Amino acid sequence: TTPPSPDLQVTALLTYPEQQELVAMNTKTKKREIKARGETIDGGKLIAVHPLGGVVRMPGDVFFLYPLGQKFDKRVELDTREEADVPAAIARWNRQ
């Protein structure tokens, strides 16, 4: 997997009827970046926005949660390789 960007921080998660977006702030440039579902993040694809963060599928079906309020380098590898199990994997991580 591609190393996470150390300068980006998840600042908002937006859900619309037809779209989901992850909003990130570049802590060096202070510029906002908006990533829509389906766009690339750190070499993977943003597949969903969950209330706790953005979910990115990396090559090889490795799933990461980019927690709200955290920098990208604090992303969490989820303990599943199945997209259908991602919500349960996030719940397990949240109980830790």
C-alpha positions in Angstrom: 0.0 0.0 0.0 1.0 3.6 -0.6 2.2 5.5 2.5 -0.4 7.9 3.8 0.0 11.7 3.3 1.3 13.1 6.6 0.0 16.6 5.8 -3.7 15.8 5.3 -6.2 15.7 8.1 -9.9 14.5 7.8 -12.0 17.5 8.8 -15.5 16.6 7.6 -17.6 13.8 6.2 -20.5 14.7 4.0 -23.3 12.4 2.7 -25.8 13.5 0.1 -28.6 11.4 -1.6 -26.4 10.7 -4.6 -22.8 11.2 -3.2 -20.5 11.0 -0.3 -17.4 13.2 0.3 -14.4 13.2 2.6 -13.0 16.7 3.3 -9.4 17.0 4.2 -7.3 20.0 5.3 -3.6 20.2 4.2 -2.0 21.2 7.5 1.0 22.8 5.7 -0.8 24.8 2.9 -4.1 25.2 4.9 -5.9 24.3 1.7 -9.0 22.1 1.7 -9.3 19.0 -0.5 -12.6 17.3 -1.2 -12.5 13.6 -2.2 -15.7 12.2 -3.6 -16.6 8.5 -3.3 -14.7 6.7 -6.0 -11.7 9.0 -6.0 -8.2 8.0 -5.2 -6.7 8.4 -1.7 -3.2 7.2 -0.9 -3.3 4.8 -3.9 -6.7 3.3 -3.0 -10.3 4.2 -3.7 -12.7 6.0 -1.3 -15.6 3.5 -1.2 -17.7 5.0 1.6 -18.1 7.6 4.2 -19.0 6.2 7.7 -19.8 8.5 10.6 -16.4 7.7 12.1 -14.4 8.3 9.0 -13.7 7.6 5.3 -13.3 4.0 4.1 -10.6 3.4 1.5 -10.1 0.1 -0.4 -6.4 -0.5 -1.2 -5.2 -3.0 -3.8 -5.6 -6.5 -2.6 -8.8 -5.8 -0.8 -7.1 -4.1 2.2 -9.5 -1.7 3.8 -8.5 1.4 5.9 -10.5 3.8 8.0 -9.4 7.4 7.9 -10.9 8.6 11.2 -12.6 12.0 11.4 -10.3 14.6 13.0 -7.1 12.6 12.4 -4.3 13.0 10.0 -4.1 10.5 7.2 -1.0 8.9 8.7 -3.3 7.8 11.6 -5.4 5.6 9.3 -6.4 2.3 10.7 -6.2 -1.0 8.8 -9.5 -2.8 9.3 -9.5 -6.5 10.2 -11.5 -7.6 7.1 -10.9 -8.3 3.4 -14.6 -8.3 2.6 -16.4 -5.1 1.8 -19.7 -6.4 3.2 -17.9 -6.8 6.6 -16.5 -3.2 6.7 -19.2 -1.8 9.0 -18.7 -4.7 11.5 -14.9 -4.2 11.3 -15.3 -0.5 12.1 -17.5 -1.4 15.1 -14.8 -3.8 16.4 -12.2 -1.1 16.0 -14.4 1.5 17.8 -14.8 -0.8 20.8 -11.1 -1.0 21.4 
